[in-house]
Amino acid sequence: MRAALLTPPDDIKKLSDVMKWVFQQEERKQDVEHDLAAEGIDDWPFRSLE
């Protein structure tokens, strides 16, 4: 955690942007999985690709 306090402000902003993007991708993935389940589509063959 100490290293995070020593990083330049630009790096902290970039890290924040990346973390936000990762979170949005995870939310999008969950939304798609939910939509597929609602449609009755089983995506089990694609789970092995993760």
mmCIF file as Biopython writes it, N, C-alpha, C and O atoms, coordinates in Angstrom:
data_model
#
loop_
_atom_site.group_PDB
_atom_site.id
_atom_site.type_symbol
_atom_site.label_atom_id
_atom_site.label_alt_id
_atom_site.label_comp_id
_atom_site.label_asym_id
_atom_site.label_entity_id
_atom_site.label_seq_id
_atom_site.pdbx_PDB_ins_code
_atom_site.Cartn_x
_atom_site.Cartn_y
_atom_site.Cartn_z
_atom_site.occupancy
_atom_site.B_iso_or_equiv
_atom_site.auth_seq_id
_atom_site.auth_asym_id
_atom_site.pdbx_PDB_model_num
ATOM 1   N N  . MET A ? 1  ? 0.825   -1.188  0.000   1.0 0.0 1  A 1 
ATOM 2   C CA . MET A ? 1  ? 0.000   0.000   0.000   1.0 0.0 1  A 1 
ATOM 3   C C  . MET A ? 1  ? 0.872   1.256   0.000   1.0 0.0 1  A 1 
ATOM 4   O O  . MET A ? 1  ? 0.498   2.288   -0.556  1.0 0.0 1  A 1 
ATOM 5   N N  . ARG A ? 2  ? 2.016   1.149   0.621   1.0 0.0 2  A 1 
ATOM 6   C CA . ARG A ? 2  ? 2.904   2.298   0.678   1.0 0.0 2  A 1 
ATOM 7   C C  . ARG A ? 2  ? 3.324   2.735   -0.727  1.0 0.0 2  A 1 
ATOM 8   O O  . ARG A ? 2  ? 3.451   3.929   -0.996  1.0 0.0 2  A 1 
ATOM 9   N N  . ALA A ? 3  ? 3.536   1.772   -1.614  1.0 0.0 3  A 1 
ATOM 10  C CA . ALA A ? 3  ? 3.942   2.105   -2.979  1.0 0.0 3  A 1 
ATOM 11  C C  . ALA A ? 3  ? 2.869   2.927   -3.682  1.0 0.0 3  A 1 
ATOM 12  O O  . ALA A ? 3  ? 3.185   3.812   -4.478  1.0 0.0 3  A 1 
ATOM 13  N N  . ALA A ? 4  ? 1.618   2.642   -3.396  1.0 0.0 4  A 1 
ATOM 14  C CA . ALA A ? 4  ? 0.525   3.394   -4.017  1.0 0.0 4  A 1 
ATOM 15  C C  . ALA A ? 4  ? 0.579   4.859   -3.611  1.0 0.0 4  A 1 
ATOM 16  O O  . ALA A ? 4  ? 0.201   5.737   -4.386  1.0 0.0 4  A 1 
ATOM 17  N N  . LEU A ? 5  ? 1.041   5.119   -2.420  1.0 0.0 5  A 1 
ATOM 18  C CA . LEU A ? 5  ? 1.121   6.500   -1.947  1.0 0.0 5  A 1 
ATOM 19  C C  . LEU A ? 5  ? 2.293   7.241   -2.573  1.0 0.0 5  A 1 
ATOM 20  O O  . LEU A ? 5  ? 2.325   8.472   -2.559  1.0 0.0 5  A 1 
ATOM 21  N N  . LEU A ? 6  ? 3.248   6.516   -3.118  1.0 0.0 6  A 1 
ATOM 22  C CA . LEU A ? 6  ? 4.437   7.136   -3.687  1.0 0.0 6  A 1 
ATOM 23  C C  . LEU A ? 6  ? 4.358   7.293   -5.204  1.0 0.0 6  A 1 
ATOM 24  O O  . LEU A ? 6  ? 5.276   7.844   -5.811  1.0 0.0 6  A 1 
ATOM 25  N N  . THR A ? 7  ? 3.286   6.821   -5.821  1.0 0.0 7  A 1 
ATOM 26  C CA . THR A ? 7  ? 3.165   6.930   -7.274  1.0 0.0 7  A 1 
ATOM 27  C C  . THR A ? 7  ? 2.720   8.331   -7.662  1.0 0.0 7  A 1 
ATOM 28  O O  . THR A ? 7  ? 1.999   8.987   -6.910  1.0 0.0 7  A 1 
ATOM 29  N N  . PRO A ? 8  ? 3.144   8.790   -8.826  1.0 0.0 8  A 1 
ATOM 30  C CA . PRO A ? 8  ? 2.718   10.106  -9.297  1.0 0.0 8  A 1 
ATOM 31  C C  . PRO A ? 8  ? 1.200   10.146  -9.515  1.0 0.0 8  A 1 
ATOM 32  O O  . PRO A ? 8  ? 0.590   9.113   -9.792  1.0 0.0 8  A 1 
ATOM 33  N N  . PRO A ? 9  ? 0.601   11.307  -9.394  1.0 0.0 9  A 1 
ATOM 34  C CA . PRO A ? 9  ? -0.854  11.431  -9.557  1.0 0.0 9  A 1 
ATOM 35  C C  . PRO A ? 9  ? -1.372  10.910  -10.898 1.0 0.0 9  A 1 
ATOM 36  O O  . PRO A ? 9  ? -2.467  10.352  -10.963 1.0 0.0 9  A 1 
ATOM 37  N N  . ASP A ? 10 ? -0.590  11.090  -11.973 1.0 0.0 10 A 1 
ATOM 38  C CA . ASP A ? 10 ? -1.021  10.590  -13.283 1.0 0.0 10 A 1 
ATOM 39  C C  . ASP A ? 10 ? -1.152  9.072   -13.279 1.0 0.0 10 A 1 
ATOM 40  O O  . ASP A ? 10 ? -2.084  8.526   -13.869 1.0 0.0 10 A 1 
ATOM 41  N N  . ASP A ? 11 ? -0.217  8.389   -12.613 1.0 0.0 11 A 1 
ATOM 42  C CA . ASP A ? 11 ? -0.270  6.932   -12.539 1.0 0.0 11 A 1 
ATOM 43  C C  . ASP A ? 11 ? -1.479  6.475   -11.736 1.0 0.0 11 A 1 
ATOM 44  O O  . ASP A ? 11 ? -2.110  5.473   -12.075 1.0 0.0 11 A 1 
ATOM 45  N N  . ILE A ? 12 ? -1.800  7.197   -10.685 1.0 0.0 12 A 1 
ATOM 46  C CA . ILE A ? 12 ? -2.971  6.855   -9.877  1.0 0.0 12 A 1 
ATOM 47  C C  . ILE A ? 12 ? -4.233  7.022   -10.713 1.0 0.0 12 A 1 
ATOM 48  O O  . ILE A ? 12 ? -5.144  6.199   -10.627 1.0 0.0 12 A 1 
ATOM 49  N N  . LYS A ? 13 ? -4.298  8.073   -11.517 1.0 0.0 13 A 1 
ATOM 50  C CA . LYS A ? 13 ? -5.449  8.302   -12.393 1.0 0.0 13 A 1 
ATOM 51  C C  . LYS A ? 13 ? -5.565  7.187   -13.421 1.0 0.0 13 A 1 
ATOM 52  O O  . LYS A ? 13 ? -6.660  6.684   -13.670 1.0 0.0 13 A 1 
ATOM 53  N N  . LYS A ? 14 ? -4.441  6.795   -14.021 1.0 0.0 14 A 1 
ATOM 54  C CA . LYS A ? 14 ? -4.452  5.719   -15.012 1.0 0.0 14 A 1 
ATOM 55  C C  . LYS A ? 14 ? -4.896  4.406   -14.372 1.0 0.0 14 A 1 
ATOM 56  O O  . LYS A ? 14 ? -5.689  3.664   -14.950 1.0 0.0 14 A 1 
ATOM 57  N N  . LEU A ? 15 ? -4.385  4.128   -13.188 1.0 0.0 15 A 1 
ATOM 58  C CA . LEU A ? 15 ? -4.775  2.914   -12.480 1.0 0.0 15 A 1 
ATOM 59  C C  . LEU A ? 15 ? -6.268  2.934   -12.173 1.0 0.0 15 A 1 
ATOM 60  O O  . LEU A ? 15 ? -6.950  1.917   -12.301 1.0 0.0 15 A 1 
ATOM 61  N N  . SER A ? 16 ? -6.763  4.084   -11.772 1.0 0.0 16 A 1 
ATOM 62  C CA . SER A ? 16 ? -8.189  4.229   -11.499 1.0 0.0 16 A 1 
ATOM 63  C C  . SER A ? 16 ? -9.012  3.956   -12.751 1.0 0.0 16 A 1 
ATOM 64  O O  . SER A ? 16 ? -10.036 3.277   -12.691 1.0 0.0 16 A 1 
ATOM 65  N N  . ASP A ? 17 ? -8.562  4.488   -13.888 1.0 0.0 17 A 1 
ATOM 66  C CA . ASP A ? 17 ? -9.266  4.262   -15.156 1.0 0.0 17 A 1 
ATOM 67  C C  . ASP A ? 17 ? -9.266  2.786   -15.536 1.0 0.0 17 A 1 
ATOM 68  O O  . ASP A ? 17 ? -10.279 2.258   -15.994 1.0 0.0 17 A 1 
ATOM 69  N N  . VAL A ? 18 ? -8.136  2.127   -15.348 1.0 0.0 18 A 1 
ATOM 70  C CA . VAL A ? 18 ? -8.041  0.703   -15.673 1.0 0.0 18 A 1 
ATOM 71  C C  . VAL A ? 18 ? -8.953  -0.113  -14.762 1.0 0.0 18 A 1 
ATOM 72  O O  . VAL A ? 18 ? -9.654  -1.011  -15.228 1.0 0.0 18 A 1 
ATOM 73  N N  . MET A ? 19 ? -8.945  0.191   -13.483 1.0 0.0 19 A 1 
ATOM 74  C CA . MET A ? 19 ? -9.790  -0.550  -12.546 1.0 0.0 19 A 1 
ATOM 75  C C  . MET A ? 19 ? -11.267 -0.336  -12.866 1.0 0.0 19 A 1 
ATOM 76  O O  . MET A ? 19 ? -12.069 -1.265  -12.759 1.0 0.0 19 A 1 
ATOM 77  N N  . LYS A ? 20 ? -11.626 0.883   -13.258 1.0 0.0 20 A 1 
ATOM 78  C CA . LYS A ? 20 ? -13.011 1.169   -13.642 1.0 0.0 20 A 1 
ATOM 79  C C  . LYS A ? 20 ? -13.395 0.355   -14.879 1.0 0.0 20 A 1 
ATOM 80  O O  . LYS A ? 20 ? -14.491 -0.202  -14.946 1.0 0.0 20 A 1 
ATOM 81  N N  . TRP A ? 21 ? -12.481 0.291   -15.861 1.0 0.0 21 A 1 
ATOM 82  C CA . TRP A ? 21 ? -12.742 -0.465  -17.082 1.0 0.0 21 A 1 
ATOM 83  C C  . TRP A ? 21 ? -12.909 -1.954  -16.775 1.0 0.0 21 A 1 
ATOM 84  O O  . TRP A ? 21 ? -13.813 -2.601  -17.303 1.0 0.0 21 A 1 
ATOM 85  N N  . VAL A ? 22 ? -12.034 -2.498  -15.918 1.0 0.0 22 A 1 
ATOM 86  C CA . VAL A ? 22 ? -12.124 -3.917  -15.543 1.0 0.0 22 A 1 
ATOM 87  C C  . VAL A ? 22 ? -13.461 -4.186  -14.863 1.0 0.0 22 A 1 
ATOM 88  O O  . VAL A ? 22 ? -14.112 -5.189  -15.155 1.0 0.0 22 A 1 
ATOM 89  N N  . PHE A ? 23 ? -13.871 -3.312  -13.971 1.0 0.0 23 A 1 
ATOM 90  C CA . PHE A ? 23 ? -15.144 -3.482  -13.273 1.0 0.0 23 A 1 
ATOM 91  C C  . PHE A ? 23 ? -16.305 -3.434  -14.259 1.0 0.0 23 A 1 
ATOM 92  O O  . PHE A ? 23 ? -17.240 -4.227  -14.151 1.0 0.0 23 A 1 
ATOM 93  N N  . GLN A ? 24 ? -16.256 -2.511  -15.219 1.0 0.0 24 A 1 
ATOM 94  C CA . GLN A ? 24 ? -17.323 -2.408  -16.215 1.0 0.0 24 A 1 
ATOM 95  C C  . GLN A ? 24 ? -17.385 -3.664  -17.079 1.0 0.0 24 A 1 
ATOM 96  O O  . GLN A ? 24 ? -18.475 -4.122  -17.423 1.0 0.0 24 A 1 
ATOM 97  N N  . GLN A ? 25 ? -16.231 -4.224  -17.432 1.0 0.0 25 A 1 
ATOM 98  C CA . GLN A ? 25 ? -16.210 -5.447  -18.234 1.0 0.0 25 A 1 
ATOM 99  C C  . GLN A ? 25 ? -16.808 -6.611  -17.456 1.0 0.0 25 A 1 
ATOM 100 O O  . GLN A ? 25 ? -17.529 -7.435  -18.018 1.0 0.0 25 A 1 
ATOM 101 N N  . GLU A ? 26 ? -16.510 -6.678  -16.171 1.0 0.0 26 A 1 
ATOM 102 C CA . GLU A ? 26 ? -17.058 -7.745  -15.339 1.0 0.0 26 A 1 
ATOM 103 C C  . GLU A ? 26 ? -18.576 -7.604  -15.223 1.0 0.0 26 A 1 
ATOM 104 O O  . GLU A ? 26 ? -19.303 -8.596  -15.287 1.0 0.0 26 A 1 
ATOM 105 N N  . GLU A ? 27 ? -19.052 -6.371  -15.052 1.0 0.0 27 A 1 
ATOM 106 C CA . GLU A ? 27 ? -20.499 -6.135  -15.007 1.0 0.0 27 A 1 
ATOM 107 C C  . GLU A ? 27 ? -21.149 -6.521  -16.334 1.0 0.0 27 A 1 
ATOM 108 O O  . GLU A ? 27 ? -22.213 -7.141  -16.351 1.0 0.0 27 A 1 
ATOM 109 N N  . ARG A ? 28 ? -20.513 -6.157  -17.439 1.0 0.0 28 A 1 
ATOM 110 C CA . ARG A ? 28 ? -21.046 -6.479  -18.765 1.0 0.0 28 A 1 
ATOM 111 C C  . ARG A ? 28 ? -21.119 -7.992  -18.955 1.0 0.0 28 A 1 
ATOM 112 O O  . ARG A ? 28 ? -22.105 -8.509  -19.479 1.0 0.0 28 A 1 
ATOM 113 N N  . LYS A ? 29 ? -20.079 -8.693  -18.530 1.0 0.0 29 A 1 
ATOM 114 C CA . LYS A ? 29 ? -20.053 -10.153 -18.639 1.0 0.0 29 A 1 
ATOM 115 C C  . LYS A ? 29 ? -21.211 -10.767 -17.850 1.0 0.0 29 A 1 
ATOM 116 O O  . LYS A ? 29 ? -21.885 -11.676 -18.334 1.0 0.0 29 A 1 
ATOM 117 N N  . GLN A ? 30 ? -21.435 -10.269 -16.641 1.0 0.0 30 A 1 
ATOM 118 C CA . GLN A ? 30 ? -22.530 -10.790 -15.824 1.0 0.0 30 A 1 
ATOM 119 C C  . GLN A ? 30 ? -23.880 -10.487 -16.464 1.0 0.0 30 A 1 
ATOM 120 O O  . GLN A ? 30 ? -24.787 -11.318 -16.423 1.0 0.0 30 A 1 
ATOM 121 N N  . ASP A ? 31 ? -24.016 -9.308  -17.054 1.0 0.0 31 A 1 
ATOM 122 C CA . ASP A ? 31 ? -25.269 -8.957  -17.737 1.0 0.0 31 A 1 
ATOM 123 C C  . ASP A ? 31 ? -25.532 -9.891  -18.915 1.0 0.0 31 A 1 
ATOM 124 O O  . ASP A ? 31 ? -26.661 -10.336 -19.119 1.0 0.0 31 A 1 
ATOM 125 N N  . VAL A ? 32 ? -24.493 -10.184 -19.684 1.0 0.0 32 A 1 
ATOM 126 C CA . VAL A ? 32 ? -24.648 -11.078 -20.834 1.0 0.0 32 A 1 
ATOM 127 C C  . VAL A ? 32 ? -25.009 -12.482 -20.360 1.0 0.0 32 A 1 
ATOM 128 O O  . VAL A ? 32 ? -25.890 -13.125 -20.930 1.0 0.0 32 A 1 
ATOM 129 N N  . GLU A ? 33 ? -24.330 -12.957 -19.320 1.0 0.0 33 A 1 
ATOM 130 C CA . GLU A ? 33 ? -24.646 -14.285 -18.788 1.0 0.0 33 A 1 
ATOM 131 C C  . GLU A ? 33 ? -26.087 -14.338 -18.294 1.0 0.0 33 A 1 
ATOM 132 O O  . GLU A ? 33 ? -26.783 -15.331 -18.504 1.0 0.0 33 A 1 
ATOM 133 N N  . HIS A ? 34 ? -26.532 -13.270 -17.637 1.0 0.0 34 A 1 
ATOM 134 C CA . HIS A ? 34 ? -27.909 -13.209 -17.150 1.0 0.0 34 A 1 
ATOM 135 C C  . HIS A ? 34 ? -28.889 -13.228 -18.314 1.0 0.0 34 A 1 
ATOM 136 O O  . HIS A ? 34 ? -29.896 -13.935 -18.269 1.0 0.0 34 A 1 
ATOM 137 N N  . ASP A ? 35 ? -28.601 -12.455 -19.356 1.0 0.0 35 A 1 
ATOM 138 C CA . ASP A ? 35 ? -29.474 -12.418 -20.536 1.0 0.0 35 A 1 
ATOM 139 C C  . ASP A ? 35 ? -29.531 -13.783 -21.225 1.0 0.0 35 A 1 
ATOM 140 O O  . ASP A ? 35 ? -30.597 -14.219 -21.659 1.0 0.0 35 A 1 
ATOM 141 N N  . LEU A ? 36 ? -28.380 -14.453 -21.322 1.0 0.0 36 A 1 
ATOM 142 C CA . LEU A ? 36 ? -28.358 -15.783 -21.930 1.0 0.0 36 A 1 
ATOM 143 C C  . LEU A ? 36 ? -29.191 -16.767 -21.113 1.0 0.0 36 A 1 
ATOM 144 O O  . LEU A ? 36 ? -29.938 -17.569 -21.672 1.0 0.0 36 A 1 
ATOM 145 N N  . ALA A ? 37 ? -29.060 -16.701 -19.800 1.0 0.0 37 A 1 
ATOM 146 C CA . ALA A ? 37 ? -29.832 -17.595 -18.940 1.0 0.0 37 A 1 
ATOM 147 C C  . ALA A ? 37 ? -31.324 -17.309 -19.073 1.0 0.0 37 A 1 
ATOM 148 O O  . ALA A ? 37 ? -32.136 -18.234 -19.066 1.0 0.0 37 A 1 
ATOM 149 N N  . ALA A ? 38 ? -31.689 -16.038 -19.193 1.0 0.0 38 A 1 
ATOM 150 C CA . ALA A ? 38 ? -33.098 -15.670 -19.341 1.0 0.0 38 A 1 
ATOM 151 C C  . ALA A ? 38 ? -33.663 -16.189 -20.658 1.0 0.0 38 A 1 
ATOM 152 O O  . ALA A ? 38 ? -34.851 -16.497 -20.751 1.0 0.0 38 A 1 
ATOM 153 N N  . GLU A ? 39 ? -32.808 -16.285 -21.675 1.0 0.0 39 A 1 
ATOM 154 C CA . GLU A ? 39 ? -33.232 -16.794 -22.980 1.0 0.0 39 A 1 
ATOM 155 C C  . GLU A ? 39 ? -33.212 -18.322 -23.019 1.0 0.0 39 A 1 
ATOM 156 O O  . GLU A ? 39 ? -33.666 -18.934 -23.986 1.0 0.0 39 A 1 
ATOM 157 N N  . GLY A ? 40 ? -32.681 -18.926 -21.962 1.0 0.0 40 A 1 
ATOM 158 C CA . GLY A ? 40 ? -32.587 -20.380 -21.924 1.0 0.0 40 A 1 
ATOM 159 C C  . GLY A ? 40 ? -31.401 -20.924 -22.690 1.0 0.0 40 A 1 
ATOM 160 O O  . GLY A ? 40 ? -31.371 -22.100 -23.050 1.0 0.0 40 A 1 
ATOM 161 N N  . ILE A ? 41 ? -30.425 -20.069 -22.938 1.0 0.0 41 A 1 
ATOM 162 C CA . ILE A ? 41 ? -29.231 -20.481 -23.676 1.0 0.0 41 A 1 
ATOM 163 C C  . ILE A ? 41 ? -28.159 -20.882 -22.670 1.0 0.0 41 A 1 
ATOM 164 O O  . ILE A ? 41 ? -27.792 -20.107 -21.786 1.0 0.0 41 A 1 
ATOM 165 N N  . ASP A ? 42 ? -27.670 -22.092 -22.822 1.0 0.0 42 A 1 
ATOM 166 C CA . ASP A ? 42 ? -26.616 -22.584 -21.937 1.0 0.0 42 A 1 
ATOM 167 C C  . ASP A ? 42 ? -25.278 -22.347 -22.621 1.0 0.0 42 A 1 
ATOM 168 O O  . ASP A ? 42 ? -25.047 -22.830 -23.730 1.0 0.0 42 A 1 
ATOM 169 N N  . ASP A ? 43 ? -24.403 -21.607 -21.961 1.0 0.0 43 A 1 
ATOM 170 C CA . ASP A ? 43 ? -23.109 -21.280 -22.577 1.0 0.0 43 A 1 
ATOM 171 C C  . ASP A ? 43 ? -21.977 -22.140 -22.031 1.0 0.0 43 A 1 
ATOM 172 O O  . ASP A ? 43 ? -20.818 -21.728 -22.085 1.0 0.0 43 A 1 
ATOM 173 N N  . TRP A ? 44 ? -22.280 -23.318 -21.508 1.0 0.0 44 A 1 
ATOM 174 C CA . TRP A ? 44 ? -21.244 -24.130 -20.873 1.0 0.0 44 A 1 
ATOM 175 C C  . TRP A ? 44 ? -20.058 -24.461 -21.771 1.0 0.0 44 A 1 
ATOM 176 O O  . TRP A ? 44 ? -18.947 -24.554 -21.250 1.0 0.0 44 A 1 
ATOM 177 N N  . PRO A ? 45 ? -20.209 -24.645 -23.082 1.0 0.0 45 A 1 
ATOM 178 C CA . PRO A ? 45 ? -19.015 -24.974 -23.877 1.0 0.0 45 A 1 
ATOM 179 C C  . PRO A ? 45 ? -17.976 -23.854 -23.863 1.0 0.0 45 A 1 
ATOM 180 O O  . PRO A ? 45 ? -16.787 -24.110 -24.053 1.0 0.0 45 A 1 
ATOM 181 N N  . PHE A ? 46 ? -18.410 -22.632 -23.642 1.0 0.0 46 A 1 
ATOM 182 C CA . PHE A ? 46 ? -17.505 -21.489 -23.693 1.0 0.0 46 A 1 
ATOM 183 C C  . PHE A ? 46 ? -16.826 -21.217 -22.362 1.0 0.0 46 A 1 
ATOM 184 O O  . PHE A ? 46 ? -15.893 -20.415 -22.305 1.0 0.0 46 A 1 
ATOM 185 N N  . ARG A ? 47 ? -17.260 -21.852 -21.308 1.0 0.0 47 A 1 
ATOM 186 C CA . ARG A ? 47 ? -16.642 -21.644 -19.996 1.0 0.0 47 A 1 
ATOM 187 C C  . ARG A ? 47 ? -15.201 -22.147 -19.988 1.0 0.0 47 A 1 
ATOM 188 O O  . ARG A ? 47 ? -14.373 -21.628 -19.239 1.0 0.0 47 A 1 
ATOM 189 N N  . SER A ? 48 ? -14.892 -23.142 -20.803 1.0 0.0 48 A 1 
ATOM 190 C CA . SER A ? 48 ? -13.533 -23.687 -20.830 1.0 0.0 48 A 1 
ATOM 191 C C  . SER A ? 48 ? -12.542 -22.696 -21.434 1.0 0.0 48 A 1 
ATOM 192 O O  . SER A ? 48 ? -11.333 -22.869 -21.280 1.0 0.0 48 A 1 
ATOM 193 N N  . LEU A ? 49 ? -13.025 -21.673 -22.111 1.0 0.0 49 A 1 
ATOM 194 C CA . LEU A ? 49 ? -12.145 -20.685 -22.735 1.0 0.0 49 A 1 
ATOM 195 C C  . LEU A ? 49 ? -11.669 -19.623 -21.760 1.0 0.0 49 A 1 
ATOM 196 O O  . LEU A ? 49 ? -10.761 -18.856 -22.081 1.0 0.0 49 A 1 
ATOM 197 N N  . GLU A ? 50 ? -12.260 -19.562 -20.579 1.0 0.0 50 A 1 
ATOM 198 C CA . GLU A ? 50 ? -11.897 -18.522 -19.609 1.0 0.0 50 A 1 
ATOM 199 C C  . GLU A ? 50 ? -10.556 -18.797 -18.993 1.0 0.0 50 A 1 
ATOM 200 O O  . GLU A ? 50 ? -10.092 -18.024 -18.154 1.0 0.0 50 A 1 
#
